[in-house]
Amino acid sequence: MVPFFDASRHYSKHDDLESIEAMLQIWRNETESDANADMGMSDLQGAMAYVFCRAVYCGQEAAVRMMLDA
């Protein structure tokens, strides 16, 4: 079972585009590592919402587009 993805452990107040992109890749790796994982949709939605909002807050338009395309 894939553990709940804790987005906060990968972020700092001084994020840049590279760290946000790395964060998205970490999220994808953790959520896709077990195709049969029993993750609730709320867990996935929570992680996605956090990444999206954080990217918007940091003004990283490329990361926002990347999230929307994911």
C-alpha positions as CSV (number, residue, x, y, z in Angstrom):
1,M,0.0,0.0,0.0
2,V,1.3,3.4,-0.9
3,P,1.4,5.7,2.1
4,F,-0.4,9.0,2.0
5,F,1.7,11.5,0.1
6,D,2.9,14.2,2.5
7,A,3.6,17.2,0.1
8,S,4.7,19.4,3.0
9,R,7.9,17.3,3.6
10,H,9.1,18.2,0.1
11,Y,8.5,21.9,0.2
12,S,10.2,24.9,1.7
13,K,9.3,28.5,1.6
14,H,11.8,29.2,-1.1
15,D,10.7,26.9,-3.8
16,D,11.8,27.4,-7.4
17,L,10.6,25.8,-10.6
18,E,13.1,23.0,-10.4
19,S,12.0,22.0,-6.9
20,I,8.3,22.1,-7.9
21,E,9.0,19.9,-10.9
22,A,10.9,17.5,-8.7
23,M,8.0,17.6,-6.3
24,L,5.6,16.6,-9.1
25,Q,7.9,13.7,-10.1
26,I,8.2,12.5,-6.5
27,W,4.4,12.6,-6.2
28,R,4.0,10.7,-9.5
29,N,6.6,8.1,-8.4
30,E,4.9,7.6,-5.0
31,T,1.4,7.4,-6.3
32,E,2.3,5.1,-9.3
33,S,4.7,2.8,-7.5
34,D,2.0,0.2,-6.8
35,A,-0.7,-0.1,-9.4
36,N,-2.9,-2.0,-6.9
37,A,-2.4,0.5,-4.1
38,D,-5.5,1.3,-2.1
39,M,-5.4,5.1,-2.1
40,G,-8.5,7.1,-1.5
41,M,-9.3,9.7,-4.0
42,S,-9.2,12.3,-1.3
43,D,-5.5,11.5,-0.7
44,L,-4.7,12.1,-4.4
45,Q,-6.9,15.2,-4.6
46,G,-5.3,16.6,-1.5
47,A,-1.8,16.1,-2.9
48,M,-2.7,17.5,-6.3
49,A,-4.4,20.5,-4.7
50,Y,-1.4,21.3,-2.5
51,V,1.0,21.1,-5.4
52,F,-1.3,23.2,-7.6
53,C,-1.8,25.9,-4.9
54,R,1.9,26.0,-4.0
55,A,2.9,26.4,-7.6
56,V,0.4,29.2,-8.1
57,Y,1.7,30.8,-4.8
58,C,5.2,30.6,-6.1
59,G,4.2,32.1,-9.5
60,Q,5.5,29.1,-11.3
61,E,3.2,29.0,-14.4
62,A,5.1,26.1,-16.0
63,A,4.5,24.0,-12.9
64,V,0.8,24.9,-13.0
65,R,0.6,23.9,-16.6
66,M,2.5,20.7,-15.8
67,M,0.0,19.9,-13.1
68,L,-3.0,20.5,-15.3
69,D,-1.5,18.2,-17.9
70,A,-0.7,15.4,-15.5
